Amino acid sequence: MNRYPWWKYAILAFAFVVGLLYTVPNFYGEAPAVQVSSGKATVKMDPAMVQRVEQILSSAGLQADFVQLEGASVRARFADTDTQLKAKDAISHALNPDPNDPTWVVALNLVSRSPQWMARVHALPMYLGLDLRGGVHFLMQVDMKAALTKKAEAVTGDVRTLLRDKNIRHAGITREGNNVEVRFREAALAEQARNLLTDQLQDMTWTPTADAGGDVKLVGTLKPQAATRVQEQALKQNISTLNNRVNELGVAEPVIQQQGLDRVVVQLPGVQDTAKAKDIIGRTATLEIRLVNETQEAVDAVRGAGPVPFGSERFLERGGQSVIVYRNVVLTGENLTDAQPGFDGQTNEPTVNLTLDARGARIFKDVTRENVGKRMAILLFEKGKGEVVTAPVIRTEIGGGRVQISGRMTTEEASDQALLLRAGSLAAPMEIIEERAIGPSLGAENIAKGFNSVLWGFVAIAVFMCAYYMLFGVFSTLALGFNLLMLIAVLSMLQATLSLPGIAAIALVLGMAIDANVLINERVREELRHGASPQVAISAGYERAWGTILDSNVTTLIAGLALLAFGSGPVRGFAVVHCLGILTSMFSAVMFSRGLVNLWYGRQKKLKSVSIGQVWRPNGGTAVPAEDKQNAKV
């Protein structure tokens, strides 16, 4: 009746061992480290950098605990902060001979002290939020005026394309602020153009006015609703771009979220170097597509036999070869919606497959139709410096908004280029208006306070349960400890970010988890009170309490899922721990605690008593100890 088969005990033992393995790394603490990551989007981190960093440290007479590649960065762990600072200086001087144009970002960081063998089985500690680990916090202002100006420039190009396609002659197209002005010699042409532009560019309001020289001028103004939409999209695109760029740098669990109508909060936990953090945030790339100048003058300029032709610029490819491109920008990263690596269906060569938005597809179709056989360069700009990612030859007119780039690429290079192109560009410039650093000492103080709150809460619950329910209280306390072990292990497996609200959720979960054991214990008492034998009372108590436990936890879980779905920031961190704690408590309170009870009492065939405290008789009777209950008359 109250016996578990061996496989259930095997499951509990396996869960305990796994929980212990993934919980222990959280207690090793963190050690000072130096992180090396790419300073340019077109420069990729490779395993050879590990050996290079080791050689630099060896030459400087510095000893690292280990140097390893983690994601997109190389991290070297040290025993103390003095060695960390010396190592940072040595690595910076060796990797970046020119401080004004750094190829690599060398920053101070913190890594776990857990043994390497744990890391090999992915037994890693939880990420700690900014309030626990320390780090840097930025509040950035988005330049919404620049976003509207960018939109006006795009509309200017659209107007020129539309009028050319319909063969409507104009006397000039200019942009005045955020307005677009189109001049015409004849009123009939102006009216025809107005009808076309009103139909095709529905975000603009076109107003005809008379010019001083007798010409007719159409003035296009962005509608208020469209202006609001442009600003909202600019903010969302900037957040998405910052996420991509920061994630590629290997910063652990950054927080990038909107605040207000035109501000973005950026938090980088574990980064103590504010200057380097600014450099990380400022490394946002701008993508441009331009045509390659292949005239004789341009060829001479590439060979160094002449100057760069007027209206063109010189850039370098990844291999170091010069490319002369026209200044006129065909498309920008705003028109690129996706970039994925793939393979050509005929030649099976690695390719990069681009997807453009409607406007970009229309422009690209026109440009490729008019420039078949010529090269088109895709450039990536960082800190005002551009580099050619790829410059393929246009084989045929490309329509439908889907573009395939191929030629002399490996599978890895195609994946890298797709990643660079997906990173996108900022829709509007951003400026840091507030910055602050949270030191590791304050984070350590918060961790100590949070740990103590959970510890003393657990002790208080354990004392009450053991005093009130005797041996069953001990079982309940062990189940509660198992629940806490499983919760921390699951959070570590998921590599969740723990913050102060998360610690508060852990403390709350302890109080909620013990409710299930209280229900079970009281149900067992009730069965004993009604004359059931101890074995029957234990079995019935667990089985009949299960329905109540399930109902109460499901309703609480629904509230937690609502917080998870609609909350953000600290609220979301609280909800994650809250929901996971409910799930682990149902497993520990029912299966684990019953496993302990079955192990202790289940093999006793003639069980006469159970240690569950006093069983109170109904109708105001005196209390009867549980061990005498089977002989009492109710």
C-alpha positions in Angstrom: 0.0 0.0 0.0 2.7 2.5 1.1 5.6 1.1 -0.9 7.3 2.7 -3.9 8.7 0.5 -6.6 12.5 0.7 -7.1 12.2 2.9 -10.2 10.4 5.6 -8.4 13.3 5.8 -5.8 15.7 5.7 -8.8 13.9 8.8 -10.2 14.1 10.6 -6.9 17.8 9.7 -6.5 18.6 10.9 -10.0 16.7 14.1 -9.5 18.6 14.7 -6.2 22.0 14.1 -7.8 21.2 16.3 -10.8 19.8 19.0 -8.6 22.9 18.9 -6.4 25.2 19.0 -9.4 23.6 22.1 -11.0 23.0 23.9 -7.7 26.6 23.7 -6.3 28.2 26.0 -8.9 26.1 28.9 -7.5 28.1 28.7 -4.2 31.6 29.0 -5.7 31.3 32.8 -6.2 32.9 34.8 -9.0 36.5 35.5 -9.9 38.0 38.5 -11.7 38.5 38.0 -15.4 39.4 39.7 -18.7 37.1 39.4 -21.6 38.3 39.8 -25.2 35.7 40.2 -27.9 35.6 41.5 -31.5 35.8 45.3 -31.9 34.5 45.2 -35.4 31.5 43.4 -36.8 33.5 42.1 -39.7 36.2 40.5 -37.5 35.2 37.2 -36.0 36.5 35.5 -32.9 38.1 32.1 -33.5 39.7 29.5 -31.3 43.2 30.7 -32.3 42.6 33.7 -30.1 42.8 31.5 -27.0 46.4 30.5 -27.8 47.3 34.1 -28.6 46.0 35.4 -25.3 47.9 32.6 -23.4 51.1 33.7 -25.2 50.5 37.3 -24.3 50.0 36.4 -20.6 53.0 34.2 -20.6 55.2 36.9 -22.1 54.0 39.3 -19.4 54.8 36.8 -16.7 51.1 36.5 -15.7 49.3 33.3 -14.7 45.7 32.7 -15.5 43.5 30.0 -13.9 42.3 29.2 -17.5 41.7 30.9 -20.8 38.8 29.6 -22.9 36.4 30.6 -25.7 32.9 31.2 -24.5 30.4 32.1 -27.2 31.8 35.1 -29.1 34.5 36.1 -26.6 37.6 34.7 -24.9 37.7 34.9 -21.2 40.8 34.6 -18.9 40.2 34.0 -15.2 42.6 35.2 -12.5 43.1 34.8 -8.8 43.0 38.4 -7.8 42.1 41.9 -9.2 45.8 43.1 -9.3 46.6 40.3 -11.8 43.4 41.1 -13.7 44.3 44.7 -14.2 47.9 43.9 -15.3 46.5 41.3 -17.7 44.1 43.8 -19.2 46.8 46.3 -19.9 49.1 43.6 -21.4 46.4 42.2 -23.7 45.2 45.6 -24.8 48.7 46.8 -25.8 49.4 43.5 -27.7 46.0 43.2 -29.5 45.4 46.9 -30.3 48.6 48.6 -31.4 46.5 51.6 -32.6 44.3 52.7 -29.6 42.3 55.0 -31.9 41.2 52.1 -34.1 40.8 49.0 -31.8 40.2 45.7 -33.5 39.5 44.0 -30.2 37.5 45.0 -27.1 39.3 44.1 -23.9 37.1 44.6 -20.8 37.1 43.6 -17.2 34.5 40.9 -16.3 33.6 38.4 -13.7 33.3 34.6 -14.2 32.4 31.7 -11.9 35.0 30.0 -9.7 33.4 26.6 -10.3 35.7 23.7 -11.5 36.2 23.2 -15.2 34.7 19.7 -15.1 31.4 21.2 -14.1 31.5 23.6 -17.0 32.1 20.7 -19.3 28.7 19.2 -18.4 27.2 22.7 -18.5 26.7 22.9 -14.8 27.0 26.6 -14.6 25.7 29.2 -12.1 22.7 31.4 -12.7 23.3 34.8 -14.2 23.0 37.5 -11.6 21.2 40.7 -12.4 22.6 44.2 -12.1 21.5 44.6 -8.5 23.3 41.5 -7.4 26.3 41.3 -9.6 27.1 44.9 -10.2 27.7 46.4 -13.7 26.8 49.4 -15.7 23.5 51.1 -16.4 22.8 53.5 -19.3 19.8 55.6 -20.2 19.8 56.5 -23.9 17.9 59.1 -25.7 16.7 58.4 -29.3 16.9 61.3 -31.7 13.4 61.3 -33.0 14.0 64.3 -35.2 16.7 62.4 -37.1 14.3 59.5 -37.6 11.8 61.9 -39.2 14.6 63.4 -41.4 15.6 59.9 -42.5 12.0 59.2 -43.4 11.9 62.4 -45.5 15.1 61.4 -47.3 13.5 58.0 -48.1 10.4 59.7 -49.4 12.5 62.0 -51.6 14.0 58.9 -53.3 10.6 57.3 -53.7 9.2 60.5 -55.3 12.0 60.6 -57.8 11.5 56.9 -58.7 7.7 57.2 -59.1 7.8 60.3 -61.3 10.5 58.7 -63.5 8.5 55.5 -63.9 5.4 57.4 -65.0 7.4 59.8 -67.2 6.3 62.9 -65.3 8.8 65.7 -65.9 9.6 67.8 -62.9 11.9 70.9 -62.3 13.6 69.5 -59.2 13.1 67.6 -56.0 14.5 68.9 -52.7 14.1 68.3 -49.0 13.4 71.2 -46.7 13.6 70.0 -43.2 11.1 67.1 -42.9 9.1 68.3 -46.0 9.6 67.2 -49.6 9.3 69.9 -52.3 8.7 69.0 -56.0 8.7 71.8 -58.6 6.9 71.7 -62.0 6.7 74.0 -65.0 3.1 73.2 -65.8 0.1 73.1 -63.5 -1.3 70.0 -65.4 1.9 68.0 -64.6 1.7 69.1 -61.0 -1.9 67.9 -60.7 -1.0 64.6 -62.3 2.0 64.2 -60.0 -0.2 65.0 -57.0 -2.7 62.3 -57.8 0.1 59.8 -58.3 1.9 60.7 -55.1 -1.3 60.8 -53.0 -2.2 57.3 -54.2 1.3 55.8 -53.8 2.6 57.6 -50.7 -0.3 57.5 -48.4 1.7 58.7 -45.4 2.2 62.1 -47.0 -0.1 65.1 -47.5 0.7 66.9 -50.8 -0.2 70.6 -51.0 0.2 72.7 -54.2 1.6 76.2 -53.8 2.7 78.9 -56.3 6.4 79.6 -56.6 7.8 83.1 -56.9 9.2 82.2 -60.3 5.8 81.2 -61.7 6.4 77.4 -61.2 4.0 75.2 -59.3 5.4 73.5 -56.2 4.1 70.4 -54.4 5.0 70.4 -50.7 4.8 66.9 -49.1 4.3 66.8 -45.3 4.3 63.6 -43.2 0.9 63.0 -41.6 0.8 63.1 -37.8 -0.2 59.5 -37.5 2.6 58.4 -39.8 5.1 60.5 -37.9 4.1 58.8 -34.7 4.4 55.4 -36.4 7.9 56.3 -37.7 9.1 57.3 -34.2 7.7 54.1 -32.7 9.3 51.9 -35.4 12.6 53.7 -34.9 12.6 53.0 -31.2 11.8 49.3 -31.7 14.4 48.9 -34.4 17.0 50.5 -32.2 16.2 48.2 -29.4 16.4 45.2 -31.7 19.7 46.4 -33.1 21.2 47.0 -29.7 20.1 43.5 -28.6 21.9 41.9 -31.6 25.1 43.9 -31.2 25.4 43.4 -27.5 24.6 39.7 -27.7 27.3 39.2 -30.3 29.8 40.7 -27.9 29.2 37.9 -25.3 27.9 40.1 -22.5 25.9 37.8 -20.2 22.2 38.5 -20.1 22.0 42.2 -21.0 18.8 44.1 -20.3 17.7 46.4 -23.1 14.2 47.7 -22.9 12.1 50.8 -23.7 11.5 53.5 -21.1 9.0 56.2 -22.0 8.4 57.3 -25.6 12.0 58.0 -26.7 14.4 56.4 -24.3 16.1 53.0 -23.9 17.5 51.4 -20.8 20.7 49.3 -21.3 22.1 47.2 -18.4 25.2 45.2 -18.7 25.7 43.0 -15.6 29.2 42.0 -14.7 30.9 44.8 -16.7 32.8 47.1 -14.4 34.6 49.1 -17.0 32.3 52.0 -17.9 34.5 53.2 -20.7 34.5 49.8 -22.4 30.8 49.5 -21.8 30.3 52.7 -23.7 32.4 51.3 -26.5 30.2 48.2 -26.6 27.0 50.3 -26.7 28.4 52.6 -29.3 29.3 49.7 -31.7 26.1 49.8 -33.7 26.5 49.3 -37.4 24.9 50.9 -40.4 24.3 48.9 -43.5 24.3 50.4 -47.0 24.1 49.0 -50.5 25.9 50.9 -53.3 27.0 50.3 -56.8 30.7 49.6 -57.5 32.4 52.2 -59.8 34.0 50.1 -62.5 35.1 52.9 -64.8 38.7 53.2 -66.0 39.3 56.0 -63.6 38.2 53.8 -60.7 40.4 50.9 -61.9 43.4 53.3 -62.0 42.5 54.5 -58.5 42.4 50.9 -57.2 45.9 50.3 -58.7 47.1 53.6 -57.1 47.7 55.2 -60.5 45.2 58.0 -60.0 42.8 59.7 -57.6 39.4 58.4 -56.6 36.8 59.7 -59.2 34.4 62.5 -58.3 31.3 61.2 -56.6 32.9 57.9 -55.4 34.6 56.6 -52.3 37.3 54.0 -51.6 36.6 51.2 -49.1 38.4 48.0 -48.3 37.1 44.4 -48.5 37.7 41.9 -45.7 40.7 40.6 -47.7 42.3 44.1 -47.8 41.5 44.8 -51.5 40.3 48.3 -52.4 36.8 48.8 -53.9 35.6 52.1 -55.4 31.9 52.6 -54.9 29.6 55.5 -55.7 28.4 57.8 -53.0 24.8 57.4 -53.9 23.2 54.9 -51.5 20.8 52.4 -53.2 19.4 50.8 -50.0 20.0 50.9 -46.3 19.6 48.4 -43.5 16.1 49.7 -42.9 14.9 47.9 -46.0 16.4 44.5 -45.0 14.0 42.3 -43.0 16.0 39.1 -42.8 19.3 37.5 -43.8 19.9 33.7 -43.6 22.7 31.4 -44.8 21.8 28.8 -47.4 22.9 26.9 -50.5 22.4 27.5 -54.2 19.9 25.0 -55.7 22.0 24.4 -58.8 25.6 24.7 -57.8 25.2 23.8 -54.1 27.5 26.7 -53.2 27.0 28.5 -49.9 24.9 31.6 -50.2 23.4 34.4 -48.2 19.6 34.9 -48.7 18.3 38.4 -48.1 14.7 39.4 -47.7 13.7 43.0 -48.4 10.6 45.0 -47.5 8.2 46.2 -50.2 10.0 49.5 -50.8 13.4 47.9 -50.9 12.2 45.2 -53.2 10.9 47.8 -55.7 14.1 49.8 -55.6 16.3 46.7 -55.9 14.4 45.4 -58.9 14.9 48.7 -60.7 18.5 49.0 -59.8 19.4 45.4 -60.8 17.5 45.7 -64.1 19.5 48.7 -65.1 22.9 47.3 -63.9 23.1 43.7 -65.0 26.7 42.6 -65.2 27.9 45.2 -62.7 29.0 44.8 -59.1 27.0 45.8 -56.1 28.7 46.4 -52.8 27.2 45.8 -49.3 29.0 48.0 -46.8 28.9 48.0 -43.0 29.7 51.2 -41.2 31.0 51.3 -37.6 32.2 54.5 -35.8 32.1 56.3 -39.2 34.4 53.8 -40.9 33.0 51.6 -43.6 34.1 48.1 -44.8 32.8 46.1 -47.7 31.2 42.9 -46.5 30.7 41.5 -50.0 30.5 42.8 -53.5 28.8 40.3 -55.8 28.1 40.7 -59.6 24.5 41.3 -60.6 23.6 38.4 -62.9 20.0 39.3 -63.7 17.1 41.5 -62.6 16.1 40.5 -59.1 12.4 41.0 -58.1 10.1 39.7 -55.4 12.2 41.1 -52.5 14.4 38.0 -52.2 18.1 38.4 -53.0 20.7 35.6 -53.1 24.4 36.5 -52.6 26.9 33.8 -53.7 30.4 33.3 -54.9 33.7 32.2 -53.3 32.2 31.8 -49.8 32.6 29.0 -47.4 29.6 27.8 -45.3 31.1 29.6 -42.2 31.6 32.8 -44.2 28.0 32.7 -45.4 26.8 32.3 -41.9 29.0 35.1 -40.6 27.8 37.5 -43.4 24.2 36.7 -42.7 24.8 37.4 -39.0 26.3 40.8 -39.8 23.5 41.8 -42.2 20.8 40.7 -39.7 22.3 42.9 -37.1 20.8 45.8 -39.0 21.3 49.5 -38.4 20.1 52.2 -36.1 16.9 53.8 -37.3 17.9 57.0 -35.4 21.0 58.2 -33.5 21.2 57.6 -29.8 22.8 59.6 -27.0 23.7 58.5 -23.5 22.0 60.9 -21.1 22.6 59.0 -17.9 25.1 56.4 -16.8 25.9 54.8 -13.5 28.0 51.9 -12.3 27.0 49.5 -9.5 30.1 48.1 -7.8 30.5 44.4 -7.0 30.6 45.2 -3.2 27.0 46.5 -3.2 26.0 43.5 -5.2 27.6 41.2 -2.7 25.8 43.0 0.1 22.5 42.5 -1.7 23.3 38.8 -2.2 24.1 38.3 1.5 20.8 40.0 2.6 18.8 37.9 0.1 20.5 34.7 1.1 19.9 35.4 4.8 16.2 36.2 4.2 15.7 32.8 2.5 17.8 31.0 5.1 16.0 32.3 8.1 12.7 31.9 6.5 13.5 28.2 5.8 14.7 27.8 9.4 11.5 29.3 10.9 9.3 27.0 8.7 11.4 24.0 9.6 11.2 24.7 13.4 7.4 25.1 13.2 6.8 22.0 11.1 9.0 19.8 13.3 7.4 21.0 16.5 3.9 20.7 15.2 4.0 17.6 13.1 6.9 15.7 14.7 8.5 13.2 12.3 6.1 14.1 9.5 7.3 17.7 10.0 10.9 16.4 9.5 9.7 14.8 6.2 8.0 18.0 5.2 11.2 20.0 5.9 13.3 17.6 3.9 10.8 17.9 1.0 11.0 21.7 1.3 14.8 21.5 1.1 14.5 19.2 -1.9 12.2 21.8 -3.5 14.7 24.6 -3.0 17.4 22.4 -4.4 15.4 21.6 -7.5 14.3 25.2 -8.0 17.9 26.6 -8.0 19.0 23.7 -10.2 16.3 24.4 -12.8 17.1 28.1 -12.8 20.8 27.2 -13.3 20.0 24.8 -16.2 17.9 27.5 -17.9 20.7 30.0 -17.2 18.1 32.4 -15.9 19.0 35.8 -14.5 18.4 36.1 -10.7 17.7 39.5 -9.3 16.4 40.8 -5.9 12.8 40.3 -7.0 13.8 36.7 -7.9 15.2 36.1 -4.4 11.9 37.5 -3.0 10.1 35.0 -5.2 12.2 32.2 -3.7 11.3 33.2 -0.2 7.6 33.3 -1.2 7.8 29.9 -2.9 9.1 28.4 0.4 6.0 29.6 2.2 3.7 28.4 -0.6 5.4 25.0 -1.0 5.0 24.0 2.6 1.2 24.5 2.2 1.0 21.3 0.3 2.7 19.3 3.1 0.4 21.0 5.7 -2.6 19.8 3.6 -1.2 16.2 3.4 -0.4 16.1 7.1 -3.8 17.4 8.2 -5.5 14.9 5.9 -3.6 12.1 7.5 -4.6 13.4 10.9 -8.2 13.5 9.8 -8.1 9.9 8.6 -6.6 8.8 11.9 -9.3 10.8 13.7 -12.0 8.9 11.9 -10.5 5.5 13.0 -8.4 4.5 10.0 -5.3 2.5 10.6 -2.0 4.2 10.2 -1.1 2.6 6.9 -4.6 3.4 5.5 -4.5 7.0 6.9 -1.1 7.7 5.1 -2.3 6.3 1.8 -5.7 8.1 1.9 -4.1 11.3 3.2 -1.8 11.6 0.2 -4.3 10.5 -2.4 -7.2 12.8 -1.2 -4.9 15.8 -0.6 -3.6 15.7 -4.2 -6.7 17.2 -5.8 -6.7 20.2 -3.4 -3.0 20.7 -3.9 -3.4 20.6 -7.7 -6.3 23.1 -7.7 -4.6 25.6 -5.5 -1.3 25.5 -7.4 -3.0 25.7 -10.8 -4.8 28.9 -9.8 -1.6 30.4 -8.4 0.3 29.3 -11.5 -2.3 31.2 -13.7 -1.5 34.4 -11.8 2.2 33.8 -12.3 1.8 33.2 -16.0 -0.1 36.5 -16.3 2.8 38.3 -14.6 5.2 36.5 -17.0 3.2 37.4 -20.1 2.4 41.0 -19.3 5.2 42.0 -17.0 8.7 43.3 -17.8 11.9 43.9 -16.0 11.8 43.0 -12.2 8.2 41.8 -12.5 9.1 39.3 -15.1 12.1 38.1 -13.1 9.8 37.5 -10.1 7.3 35.7 -12.3 9.9 33.2 -13.7 11.0 32.1 -10.3 7.4 32.1 -9.0 6.1 29.8 -11.8 9.1 27.4 -11.6 8.8 27.2 -7.9 5.2 26.1 -8.1 6.1 23.3 -10.5 9.0 22.0 -8.4 6.9 22.3 -5.2 4.2 20.0 -6.6 6.9 17.3 -7.3 8.7 17.6 -4.0 5.7 18.0 -1.7 3.9 15.0 -3.1 6.4 12.5 -4.6 9.5 13.2 -2.6 7.8 13.5 0.8 5.8 10.4 0.2 8.9 8.6 -0.8 10.4 9.4 2.6 7.3 8.4 4.4 7.1 5.1 2.5 10.7 4.4 3.1 10.3 4.9 6.9 6.8 3.4 7.5 6.0 1.4 4.4 7.8 -1.8 5.3 6.2 -2.1 8.7 3.4 -4.6 8.2 1.9 -4.1 11.6 2.3 -0.4 12.0 0.6 0.7 15.3 1.5 4.4 15.4 2.8 7.3 13.4 4.7 10.4 14.6 2.5 13.2 13.3 1.9 15.2 16.5 -1.4 15.3 18.4 -4.7 14.2 16.7 -7.5 16.3 18.1 -10.8 14.6 18.8 -14.0 16.2 17.6 -16.8 17.7 19.8 -14.3 19.3 22.2 -12.7 16.1 23.3 -9.1 15.9 24.6 -6.2 15.5 22.3 -5.1 11.9 21.7 -1.5 11.2 20.6 -1.4 9.7 17.1 0.3 6.5 18.4 -2.8 5.9 20.6 -5.4 6.9 18.1 -6.2 3.5 16.8 -7.4 2.4 20.2 -9.5 5.5 20.9 -13.2 5.7 20.4 -14.5 8.7 18.6 
